[in-house]
Amino acid sequence: MTKLEEVRSAKSDTLKKTLLECLDKSLGIVSHACKKANTTRKTFYQYCQEDADFKSEVDDIAEKAIDFAERSEERRVGKECRSRW
């Protein structure tokens, strides 16, 4: 690997880490994560296609976001049911 390729790889790894952190904070909303990471959705999806580990972490974050939404909905419905009685 040339020095230039090493630098590009390091930048890419740093951006991937930043994207994953932003994706986690945005509850899996890709456009918000990309905006906060100062990159494009195209780059995000390119990483997903090219890097199986990155894609796996993205999937884990998406699953966590779904779980959060389900718990929030369960609490909302529970409050509505209790207020009707």
Beta strands, then each sheet from edge to edge (+ up, - down):
end
